[in-house]
């Protein structure tokens, strides 16, 4: 090459400097200090070439730690020294490295200039590195096709070093993933992993993390999380910062709809990257914050964050990323009530950019947004065209991209007035979602995943409500409700065994601290939170080979199981409530009006019942009683009377998420059973006939003066029950007893965790028995009575999914359960519990026994009235 000095590494300092640079690529923590030592020695010796190489090595070590401004200063010095010393090849190498640092600083123009200048200086050995940096620039600008072409050229050639081939394979895998080419993406990331082992721990960590993202794009979300956890450990070991890794991790959590954790990680990423010298990644983190906020329903925050990301990307001249952020801003604005021609034009251009760039998932989301906004503005031809394009493109993507495509196609059918097309696409999308959900290991993830199908469910329901067919509406709601509870749960992963023991120890320490001081030490609470998080994640990682979606029961099977009773399935239609009533002779579709007044009455009732459980002055109790009875009358009048069912007949109630905390037993004269779905009820009905009551376990928890008296009263109903009272009623003893029980009665305090319902718990003598523990151990007595807490208060999720004690037990195999929707007094419940068990011992079912036992309650007593209202039977056992 003309004008290029080709100095050979013939001095000891230069050899050390080159070794330091090679070492820094794979292990910056180890070789960064070496590079600084060599640089200091080269300064003293006046060895310009060794100093240039050492400064470049030290700068790359700084860049790996996100200290890009310091890296830039070192590279500026190295570039100036190389230029003055006529070290032209070394100058070109420094410019190639400086381009990468300028890119991370968001200085795209400076990066381009460095690469253009380097092209005339470097020798053939450095050309692959120059090509790699140019491809990375194209990649970050969103020009994915052009970047992929360069990466392939590097891999197909034979002049690139192992580290450059590793980066090329890694980056190409990420591009293939975004383009929906899953097989090629996995092939290239496997190649990158193989090569990374030859370079060093930093490369292994980065590629392991990239593999997590590739798995996420492939739809293998649980595997992706496991890979991210492994990569995080490797990154910590290699002393690499985690800011960028948080972004991709948050993306996978968001895809799993674990939104609080996804939001926390994306915000942490944005703050960390903004605090360091990585504005390029900081803008991407801001976009991720916006995307998660949009999923969480915080539309105003999503709009603010997305527009901030747009500004950052424009400053960096990254048109592909501007397009992605524009899509999120458009969706957030539309849901916040702002849609106009300007916004439509922006998102239309964004969709064109993303399609040209080969960003499959981005283009599908953009065209869906164009269609949605266009329809809202009356631009039906444009909306129809873009919605169909979104569906067509989505067909080669992973399941969550296909779901967006099915939604787009359903909306296009709605524009055309083609109910058959709309319903077909909704049904196909929900079938895809069912397979996806069934392949997730934990009940929590399955419940959360149902949120992906909410819009499809609503669109299909609108079509079927117009048809006026009660049975078709019932079948449809069964597709979209409590489906997570029908999928067979896998065995507990072995990885959580030690963590469970550690958590039990922390619970015991907390219980002891509460007894001794009345307080919970912050250090113990922090340990509890950390262990719970690790257990949750371990359950997410499990494998479910050859999983099948849970079975829905058709209406004729459900009808055959009703035995003269009736089933009512409530469902939300926009802001209104409708019900399907099914009995032995007929099926009826009943419109019940707006939900808002029902919310008001239900909240008023629960508030009044809680007031009635507290002892206080007569006027306050009287006021609460009047309020409760008024709310009960209004709810019964609105929810039950219009159904036209026999007032004395048994009634199965399938509530919506909005209404599952209503005390349904108090609204109907006959026996009442509540179930998460008609199919779940049918499963429990079949279970109820499969076993006889043999082993009875009665447990009293601590801190309840009436609990032991209650257990003693119940024990008289059975010939040889197993009785556990403090201090013997430990978590371990209780869990072991429950695992062998046919009927269990637990008189214990309950702790509802709305932040993390799978760790809702019952208080025992030495700690807490959690939903997670029950689920992991597969504990589900045939029948169970939860007597002294509001353990029926499961937490609801999008898609009418529930998590909590009742849901977990019914999913695991319990046929019947009695629990309360509000906390009740333990002393006042003794009579009701004794009456309930007398009837259970005589062979009656849960609902019938509870109904008869409630008739014995003195409702004139305020707490007796609360017990009469609050206890409800779940399942048909």
Secondary structure, 3 states (H helix, E strand, C coil): CCCCCCCCCCCHHHHHHHHHHHHHHHCHHHHHHHHHHHHHHHHHHCCHHHHHHHHHHHHHHHHHCCCHHHHHHHHHHHHHHHHHCCCHHHHHHHHHHHHHHHHHCCCHHHHHHHHHHHHCCCCHHHHHHHHHHHHHHHHHHCCHHHHHHHHHHHHHCCCCCHHHHHHHHHHHHHHHHHCCCHHHHHHHHHHHHHHHCCCCHHHHHHHHHHHHHHHHHCCCHHHHHHHHHHHHHHHHHCCCCCHHHHHHHHHHHHHCCCHHHHHHHHHHHHHHHHHCCCHHHHHHHHHHHHHHHHHCCCHHHHHHHHHHHHHHHHHCCCHHHHHHHHHHHHHHHHHCCCCCHHHHHHHHHHHHHHHHHCCHHHHHHHHHHHHHHHHHCCCHHHHHHHHHHHHHHHCCCCHHHHHHHHHHHHHHHHHHCCHHHHHHHHHHHHHHHHHHHHCCCCHHHHHHHHHHHHHHHHHHHHHHHHHCCHHHHHHHHHHCCCHHHCCCCCCCCHHHHHHHHHHHHHHHHHHHHHHHHCCCCHHHHHHHHHHHHHHHHHHHCCCCCCCCCCCCCCHHHHHHCCCCCEEEEEEEECCEEEEEEEECCCEEEEEEEECHHHHHHHHHHHHHHHHHCCCCCHHHHHHHHHHHHHHHHHHHHHHHHHHCCCCCCCEEEECCCCCCCCCHHHHCCCCEEECCCHHHHHHHHHHHCCCCCCCEEEEECCCCCCHHHHHHHHHCCCCCCEEECCCCCCHHHHHHHHHCCCEEEEECCEECCCCCHHHCEEEECCEEEEHHHHHHHCCCCCEEEECCCCCCCCEEECCCEEECHHHHHHHHCCCEEEEECCCCCCCCCHHHHHHHHHHHHCCCCHHHHHHHHHCCCCCCCHHHHHHHHHEEEECCC
